[in-house]
Amino acid sequence: MGKHFIALRIRPLKKWADVAAATEHGQRIRNVTHVDASRSSLNVHWTHDPAAGGLAPVGAPADISVCLRKRAEQLGVRWHKTAIVATEILFIASPGFFLSDSGTADLVHAQCWAEACIAAWEGLFPGQSVAARLDLDETTPHLSVFFLPLHAREYRSAVRALKEPNATSLKVSHNKTFGEAKGPVILSMLQSWIADEMQLAGFDLHRGLRVDEIGATNKTPAAGRRAVEAARQLATEIEELARQDAEISKASTEHEIGQRLAHVRDQIDAARGKIVSARTRNRQEAEAIKEAWGEIEKERAELRQANDDLLKRIQVLDKVMHQIAHDLEVEVSGSFWKRLKAISDALEDRRSGGGPAYRPG
């Protein structure tokens, strides 16, 4: 069995209309053509419970706008006039991770996974999640957490007098939390963080592969559905065009459709070529890294061997020096150079006619 992956997506809810749309989607009264309505009652919902100190299960999908305003009032936070309203955190995992032995989605397993994700997220940002929803009526279970991104704004103004010059004020700021120049770095760190949290929670989930590793362009589920719908719409238009043109000339219709299909095939071939090229490049780079690493290991082995040989020579030399000192009846100690000088002095004495007890002044 291959590895199962987990990924985390950050989506800003820029306006209250976006929040209302998310509420209607959770209540399955808007954009629900991709869900199995007969299974919508299986979805699991949470809202913030001050008594519990975090998200707690509820029996029905929440009005996210109400949850956001209520939690903001409890925390004493405000929105800037043009600020992003909130953030949706989407947790997704490999489809095979949720499958039971019978090949169907294991709902209990999916709920345990969702609860682990919520616990990890609230551990990282305590008290800022206002609602969550585990969708079990779609092709693959996934979890959405609706979140107040808070930023502590400090007031230290030398221009206007404040009653409390060093006071701080909480503001809702998606950009300060996840955006601006540090946004991609934070998102990348969160991918590694959630994978580590899942391992600690006992789930065999790994960090999703990077885009530069697989040569893919990630899309959100909504973007994917829009692409599918656009493809369906294009197919419908082509079919209608074919029927209309068939009344005029069957031959010209077949020719036009053939041109369109050839164009699509060219696009597919071009895309496939890019994917193959990216994979080839990645394999080549991996082989180059592997080869370089092998060279490094080889050099390390040679250095270790040379070091061992040098130590052996030093040991042999040390024994020889002790033997020479013994033969010359010279008592030597201390560093290598002190012992060498003592032996040299003894030899000089011997050459000059002296003995072990003779030292010319």
DRENTI-191048 format. One record per residue: x, y, z of N, C-alpha, C in turn; residue in one letter. Coordinates in steps of 0.05 Angstrom, whole numbers, plus 32768, in hexadecimal, padded with zeros to 4 digits. Layout:
<atoms>
XYZXYZXYZA ...
</atoms>
This chain:
<atoms>
80117FE88000800080008000801280198000M 800B802C7FEF801B80457FEE801580578005G 8025806C80078022807F801C8008808F8019K 7FFC809780307FE580A980307FEF80C58039H 7FE580D9802C7FEE80F480317FD88106803DF 7FE1811B804A7FCE812F80557FD8814A804CI 7FC5815C80477FCC8177803F7FB8818B804CA 7FC181A3804E7FB181B8805B7FAF81D08047L 7F9781DA80447F9381F180327F8882098041R 7F918220803A7F88823980477F7882498033I 7F5F825080397F4E826080277F4382788036R 7F4A8290802D7F3E82A8803A7F2182AB8033P 7F1182B180467EF582B980417EF482D88041L 7EF682E4802A7EFC830080287EE483128030K 7ECC8308802B7EB4831980317EA083088041K 7E8D8316804D7E788308805B7E6782F78048W 7E6682FF802F7E5882EF801B7E6682D48017A 7E8182D380197E8F82BA80187E8882A88030D 7E8682B580477E7E82A6805F7E62829B805DV 7E5082AB80527E3482A1804E7E34828A803AA 7E44828C80267E45827680127E50825C801FA 7E64825F80317E6E8248803F7E59823B8052A 7E49824D805E7E338243806F7E1F8234805FT 7E17823F80487E03823280377E0E8218802CE 7E28821780267E3381FE801C7E3381E98032H 7E3981F1804B7E3881DE80617E1C81D48067G 7E0881E580627DEC81DD80667DE181CF804EQ 7DF281CB80397DEB81BD80217DD381CA8013R 7DD381E480117DBE81F280037DCA82037FECI 7DE481FF7FE77DF1820E7FD27E0981FE7FC8R 7E0C81FD7FAD7E2281EF7FA17E2681D27FABN 7E1081C37FA97E1181A87FB47E0E81927F9FV 7E1381997F857E1081867F707E25816F7F72T 7E3B81747F817E5081607F827E4E814F7F9BH 7E3981527FAB7E3681427FC47E20812E7FC1V 7E2081197FD27E0B81067FD37DF8810E7FE9D 7DE2811B7FE27DD081267FF67DC581128009A 7DC480F980017DBA80E480137DCD80DE802AS 7DE680E780277DFA80E2803C7E0180FC804CR 7DF3811280457DFA812B80537DF5812B8071S 7DE2811A80797DDD811880967DF4810C80A5S 7E0780FF80977E1F80F380A47E34810880AAL 7E338120809E7E47813580A37E48813B80C1N 7E60814280CA7E64814880E77E6A816680E9V 7E5F817380FE7E62819081017E6B8197811DH 7E7B81AD811F7E8581B781387E8181D58139W 7E7E81E081517E7F81FE81557E8E8203816FT 7E97821C81727EA78223818A7E95822381A2H 7E9E821581B77E90821481D17EA2822081E6D 7E9C823881F17EAD824482057EB18233821DP 7E9D822382257EA08212823C7EB481FC8237A 7EB581F1821E7EC881DD82177EE381E88211A 7EE48202820B7EFD820F82047F06820A81E8G 7EF4820181D77EFB81FB81BB7EE381F181ABG 7EE881E481957ED281DA81857EC581C28192L 7EAA81C181917E9B81AB819C7E8681A28187A 7E7F818881877E6C817E81737E51818B8176P 7E43819081607E27819981607E188188814BV 7DFE8189814C7DEE8177813C7DE781828120G 7DED819B811A7DE581A681017DFB81B980F7A 7DFC81BF80DD7E1081D280D37E0B81EE80DEP 7E2081FC80E57E1D821680F27E1C822C80DDA 7E11824380E67E12825C80D77E2E826880DED 7E40826680CB7E5C826E80D17E5E828C80D6I 7E4E829C80C97E4E82B980CF7E4882BF80ECS 7E3382B180F67E2C82B581137E4282AC8125V 7E4F8295811E7E64828A812F7E7C829E812FC 7E8382A981187E9982BC81177E9482D58128L 7E7C82E081257E7582F981347E7482F38152R 7E6982DC81597E6782D681757E8282D28182K 7E9482C381747EAF82BF817F7EBF82D98180R 7EBC82EA816C7ECA8303816B7EC183158183A 7EA7831481897E9D832381A07EA9831981BAE 7EAB82FE81BC7EB682F281D57ED382FA81D8Q 7EE282FB81C27EFE830181C47F04831F81C4L 7EEF832F81BD7EF3834C81BC7F03835581A4G 7EFF8347818D7F0F834E81757EFC835C8161V 7F09836B814F7EFA8379813A7F078375811FR 7EF7837A810B7F00837880EF7F06839480E5W 7F1B839780D67F1F83B080C67F0A83B180B0H 7F0583C980A67EF083CC80927EF583BB8079K 7F0E83B980717F1583AA80597F22838F805ET 7F21838680777F2F836E807F7F2283558074A 7F328340806F7F27832680697F18831B8081I 7F008311807D7EEE830A80937EF882F380A4V 7F0082DD80977F0882C580A67F1882B38093A 7F20829C809D7F308289808E7F24826D8090T 7F23825F807A7F1A8243807A7F3382328077E 7F37821F808A7F4D820C808A7F4281F28080I 7F4C81E8806A7F4281CF805E7F5781B98062L 7F4F81A380707F60818C80747F5781768061F 7F6A816C80517F638156803E7F7981408041I 7F718128803A7F848111803B7F7F80FF8023A 7F9180ED801E7F8E80DB80087F7480CB800AS 7F6680C77FF47F4D80B87FF57F50809C8001P 7F66808E7FFB7F6A807380067F6D80728024G 7F74808980307F77808A804D7F5D8084805CF 7F46808C804F7F2C8089805C7F1E806F8056F 7F29805F80447F1B8047803B7F1E8030804FL 7F08802280537F07800A80657F0F7FF28054S 7F107FDB80617F177FC280527F037FBC803DD 7EEA7FC580407ED57FC0802C7ED67FD38015S 7EE87FE780167EEB7FF980007ED980128002G 7ECB801580187EBA802D801C7EC7803F8031T 7EBE805880327EC9806A80467EC280628062A 7ED6806180737ED2805B80907ECC8075809ED 7EB2807980A57EA9809280B07EB4809780CCL 7EB6808280DB7EC1808580F77EDF808D80F5V 7EED808080E37F09808780DF7F0C80A480D6H 7EFB80AD80C47EFC80C880BA7EF680DC80D0A 7EE380D680E27EDC80E880F87EF380EA810CQ 7F0080D381127F1780D381247F2E80E58118C 7F3280E280FE7F4680F280F07F3F811080F2W 7F26811780EE7F1D813380EF7F21813E810BA 7F1A812E811F7F1E8138813B7F3C813C8141E 7F4D812B81367F6A812F813A7F738148812DA 7F69814E81157F70816781077F68817F8116C 7F4F817E81217F44819581317F558199814AI 7F5C818381577F6C818581707F878192816AA 7F93818981547FAD8194814C7FAB81B28146A 7F9781B981367F9481D5812E7F8E81E78146W 7F7D81DE81587F7781EE81707F8E81EF8183E 7F9F81DB81827FB881DD81927FCB81F28187G 7FCA81F6816D7FDB820A81607FCF82268163L 7FB58228815F7FA7824281617F8F823F8174F 7F94823E818F7F7E823981A27F69824F81A1P 7F4F824781A17F39825A81A57F32826A818CG 7F3E826581757F398276815D7F2782688149Q 7F22824E814C7F10824081397EF382438143S 7EE1824A81317EC6824F81387EB382398130V 7EBA822A811B7EA8821581117EB982028100A 7EAF81EA80FD7EBC81D680EC7EA781C380E0A 7EAF81B780CA7E9C81A480BC7EAC818E80AFR 7EA4817580B57EB0815D80A87E9C81548093L 7EA3815780797E92814F80637E968131805DD 7E80812180617E818105805C7E6F80FD8044L 7E63811180387E50810B80227E5D81118007D 7E77811680067E85811A7FED7E9781027FE7E 7EA581037FD17EB580EC7FC87EC980E47FDDT 7ED880F87FE87EEC80F27FFD7EE681048015T 7EE680F9802D7EE2810A80457EF781208047P 7EEE813780507F01814D80557EF5815F806AH 7F06816E80787EFF817E808F7F04819C8089L 7EF081AD808F7EF381CA808D7EF181D680A9S 7F0481E780B07F0481F580CA7F03821380C3V 7EEF822180CF7EEC823D80CB7EF8824C80E2F 7F09826080DC7F1D826980EE7F1F828780EEF 7F22829381077F2782AF81097F4582B4810BL 7F5282BD80F67F6F82C380F87F7482DD8107P 7F7F82DB811F7F8282F281307F9F82FC8130L 7FA1831781327FBB832481337FBA83398149H 7FCF8337815B7FD0834A81717FDE83648167A 7FCE837981647FD98392815B7FE183A38172R 7FFA83AC8173800483BC8189800383DA8182E 7FFC83EA81957FFA840781918011841481A1Y 8023841F81928039842F819E803C8448818DR 802B845B8191802A847381808037848A818FS 804A84978181805684B0818C804784C88183A 803384C48172802484DB8166800B84E18177V 7FFB84CC817B7FE284D181897FE484C581A5R 7FD984D381B87FDA84CB81D47FC684B481D9A 7FCF849F81E67FBD848881EC7FBC8484820AL 7FA5847B82147FA3847582307FB6845F8238K 7FB9844B82277FCB8435822C7FDE84328214E 7FF4844082148006844081FC8011842581F4P 801384138207801F83F88201800983E381FEN 7FF083EB81FB7FDA83D781F97FDB83C981DEA 7FCF83B181DE7FCC83A281C57FAE839E81BFT 7FA8839B81A67F8C8396819E7F8B83808189S 7F7A836C818E7F778356817B7F67835F8163L 7F718358814B7F64835D81327F6283448122K 7F4E834281117F4C832C80FE7F5D833280E6V 7F71832180E17F83832780CB7F8D830D80BES 7F81830580A87F8A82ED809A7FA682F1808FH 7FAC830980847FC6830E80787FDD830D808DN 7FD8831780A57FED831780B97FF282FA80C3K 7FDE82E980C17FE182CD80CA7FEC82BB80B4T 7FE082BD809C7FE882AA80877FF282B7806DF 7FEF82D1806B7FF482DE8051800F82ED804FG 800E8301803E802683128039803D8301802EE 8055830A8031806C82FD8025807282E28032A 806A82DF804C807082C6805A805B82B08056K 804782B68047803182A38043803982888039G 8048828680228051826B80188061825C802CP 8073826A803B8083825D804E807382518065V 805F8261806E804D82578084803D823F807AI 8032824180628022822A8058803382118055L 804C8214804C805E81FD804A806481F18065S 806882028079806D81F98094805581EA809FM 803D81F58099802481E880A3802181CC8097L 802A81C8807E802781AD8072803881998082Q 805081A180898061818F80998056818B80B5S 804C81A180C0804281A080DB802A818D80DDW 8016818E80CB7FFF817D80CD8006816080C9I 801A815A80B88022813F80B4802F813480CEA 803F814480DB804B813C80F580368137810AD 80228149810B800C8146811E7FFD812D811AE 7FF8812681017FE9810D80FB7FF980F58103M 801480F580FF802480DF8108802380DC8127Q 802480F38135802280F28152800680E7815BL 7FF280ED814B7FD780E481527FD280C7814AA 7FE580BA813D7FE3809E81377FD88098811BG 7FD780AD810A7FCE80A980EE7FE680A880DBF 7FE7809480CA7FFE809180B87FFA80A380A0D 7FFD80BD80A47FFA80D0808F801480E0808CL 801B80E68073803480F4806E802F810F8060H 8043811F80618041813A8054803C81368036R 80298145802B80248144800E803D814C7FFFG 804081407FE7805881477FD7805681637FCDL 806D81707FCB806F818B7FC18068818C7FA3R 805F81A37F9A805981A67F7E807181A27F6CV 808981AB7F7680A081A87F6580AA818B7F65D 80A0817A7F7680A7815E7F778096814E7F63E 807D81567F60806B81467F4F806481547F35I 806B816D7F338065817C7F1A804781817F16G 803881817F2C801B81857F2A801381A17F33A 7FFC81A97F2A7FF081C37F337FD881BD7F44T 7FDA81C27F5E7FC481BC7F707FAC81CE7F6CN 7F9481C37F6E7F7C81D27F6C7F6A81CC7F84K 7F5A81DF7F8D7F4781DA7FA27F3181C97F96T 7F2181BA7FA87F0B81AB7F9E7EF781BC7F8EP 7EF281D57F977EDF81E67F897EEA81ED7F6DA 7F0581F27F6B7F1081F87F517F0F81E07F3FA 7F1381C87F4A7F1181B07F3B7EF581AC7F30G 7EE181B17F417EC681AE7F387EBF81C27F22R 7ECA81DB7F257EC481EE7F107ED181E67EF6R 7EE981DA7EF87EF681D17EDF7EE681BB7ED2A 7EDC81A87EE37ECC81927ED87EB2819D7ECBV 7EA681B07ED97E8D81BC7ECE7E9281CB7EB4E 7EA981D97EB37EB081E77E9B7EB581D37E84A 7EC281BC7E8B7EC681A77E767EAB819C7E6DA 7E9981987E7F7E7E818E7E787E7081A27E66R 7E7281BC7E6E7E6581D07E5E7E7181D27E42Q 7E8B81CF7E417E9881D07E277E8F81B87E16L 7E8C81A07E237E8381897E147E67818D7E0AA 7E5681997E1B7E3A819F7E137E3981B27DFBT 7E4A81C77DFC7E4A81DA7DE67E5481CC7DCCE 7E6881BB7DCF7E7281AD7DB77E5C819B7DABI 7E4E818D7DBD7E39817B7DB47E23818B7DA6E 7E1B81A27DB27E0681B27DA67E0F81BD7D8BE 7E2881C67D8A7E3381D07D717E3381BA7D5BL 7E3A81A27D647E3A818B7D517E1E81867D46A 7E0B81877D577DEF81827D4E7DE681977D3AR 7DEC81B07D407DE481C67D2F7DF281C47D14Q 7E0D81BF7D157E1C81BE7CFC7E1581A57CEBD 7E0B81907CF97E0481787CEA7DED817D7CD6A 7DDC81917CDD7DC681977CCB7DD181A47CB1E 7DE781B17CB37DF381BE7C9C7E0581AB7C8CI 7E1881A07C9B7E2B818E7C8D7E38817C7CA1S 7E3381627C9E7E3F814F7CB07E5D814F7CAEK 7E6681527C957E8381517C907E9181697C9EA 7E8581817C9C7E9381987CA97E9281967CC7S 7E7C818A7CD27E7A81877CEF7E9081747CF9T 7E94815E7CEB7EA8814B7CF37EC481577CF1E 7EC881687CDC7EE281757CDA7EE781887CF1H 7ED381987CF87ED681AB7D0E7EDB819D7D29E 7ECB81887D2E7ECF817A7D477EEB816D7D47I 7EF381637D307F0E81587D2F7F24816C7D36G 7F2081857D2C7F34819A7D327F3481A07D51Q 7F1C81A17D5C7F1A81A77D797F2881917D89R 7F2281787D827F2E81627D907F4C81617D8DL 7F5581687D757F7281697D707F7F817E7D82A 7F7281957D857F7C81AA7D967F7E81A17DB3H 7F6881937DBC7F6881897DD77F7E81747DDBV 7F8281637DC77F97814F7DC97FB3815C7DCAR 7FB681717DBA7FD081807DBB7FD5818B7DD7D 7FC081967DE37FC381A17DFE7FC9818B7E12Q 7FBC81747E0F7FC1815E7E217FDD81547E1DI 7FE681517E04800181487DFF8016815C7E0AD 801081767E078023818A7E11802481887E30A 800D81857E3D800D81827E5A801B81697E63A 801681537E548024813A7E5B8042813D7E58R 804A814B7E428067814F7E3E8073815F7E55G 806581737E5F807081837E75807281717E8EK 805E81607E93805F814F7EAA8076813C7EA8I 8079812F7E90808F811C7E8C80AA812A7E8FV 80AC81427E8480C581517E8680CC81587EA3S 80B781607EB280BC81667ECE80C5814D7EDEA 80B781377ED880BF811E7EE680DB81167EDFR 80E281187EC580FD81117EBC811281227EC9T 810C813C7ECA811F814F7ED7812281487EF4R 810C81427F02810E813B7F1E811E81227F22N 811A810E7F10812980F57F13814780FA7F0ER 814D810B7EFA816981117EF58177811F7F0CQ 816881327F18817381417F2E8177812E7F46E 8163811B7F4A816681087F60817E80F67F5BA 818280ED7F42819980DC7F3C81B380EB7F41E 81B481057F3981CC81157F3D81D281187F5BA 81BD811D7F6A81C181207F8781CB81057F93I 81BF80EF7F8A81C780D57F9481E480CF7F8DK 81EC80D67F74820880D27F6C821B80E37F7CE 821480FD7F808225810E7F90822781047FADA 821180FA7FB7821180F07FD3822480D77FD4W 822380C67FBF823480AF7FBE825180B77FBEG 825880CC7FAF827480D67FAE827C80E07FCAE 826A80EE7FD7827080F87FF2827580E18005I 826480CD8004826780B68016828280A88010E 828980A67FF682A280997FEF82BA80A97FFAK 82B980C47FF882CE80D4800382CF80D28021E 82B880D0802E82B780CC804B82C580B28053R 82BF809D804382CC8083804982EA80858046A 82F38092803183108095802C831D80A58043E 831080BA804C831A80CB8062831C80BA807BL 830780AA80808307809A8098831E80858097R 83238079807F83388066807C835380738080Q 8357808C80748370809A8078837580A18095A 835F80A980A3836180AF80BF836A809780D0N 835D808080C98364806780D78382806080D2D 838B806280B983A7805C80B283BA806F80C1D 83B2808980C383C3809C80D183C5809580EFL 83AE808D80FB83AF8085811783C1806D811BL 83BF805A810983D08042810B83ED8049810AK 83F5805B80F78410806480F5841A8072810ER 840880838118840F809181318414807D8148I 84038069814984068054815E84218045815BQ 8427803E814284408030813C845880428144V 8456805C813B846C806E8142846F8072815FL 84598072816E845A8076818B8468805D8197D 84628045818D846F802D8198848D802E8192K 84948036817A84B08038817284BF804C8184V 84B28063818984BF8077819A84C3806C81B6M 84AF805D81C184B2805281DB84C9803D81DCH 84CB802E81C684E1801981C584FC802781C3Q 84FE803C81B38517804A81B1851F805781CCI 850B806381D98510806F81F38519805A8207A 850D804282058515802C8218853280248212H 8539802181F88554801981F08568802D81F8D 8561804681F78573805C81FE85738062821CL 85628053822A855F8057824785578074824DE 8545807D823E853B80998242851E8097824AV 851880A4825F84FC80A5826984EE80BE825DE 84DA80B8824C84CD80CF823E84B080CF8246V 84A480E78245848780EB824A847F8105823ES 8466810B823F845C81248234845381218217G 845481378208844A813881ED845D812981DAS 8454812581C28464811781AD847E812681A9F 847D814081A78495814F81A184A9814F81B8W 849F814F81D184B1814D81E884BF813281E8K 84B0811D81E284BC810281E284D1810081CCR 84CA810C81B484DD810B819E84F7811A81A4L 84F4813181B2850C814181B9851D813281CDK 8510812481E08520811581F4853080FF81E6A 852480F181D3853280DC81C5854880E881B4I 854380FF81A78558810C8197856F811481A8S 856A811F81C0857F812781D28590810F81DAD 858280F881DF859080E081E885A380D681D1A 859980D681B985A980CE81A285C180E0819EL 85BD80FA81A385D3810D81A085E9810881B5E 85DF810181CD85F280FA81E3860280E281DBD 85F580CE81CF860380B681C8861880BC81B2R 861180CD819F862480D4818A863C80E48194R 863780F481A9864C810581B4865D80F781C8S 865780DD81CE866880CE81E0865D80CD81FCG 864780DA8201863B80DA821C862A80C18220G 861F80BF8236860D80A9823C85F380B38247G 85E380A1825085C980AA825B85CB80BE8271P 85E180BD828185E480CF829785F580E78290A 85FF80E88277861180FE826E86028112825EY 8603812B826685F781418258860B81578257R 8618815C823F862C8172823E861E818D8243P 862C819E8253862181B7825A862181CA8244G 
</atoms>
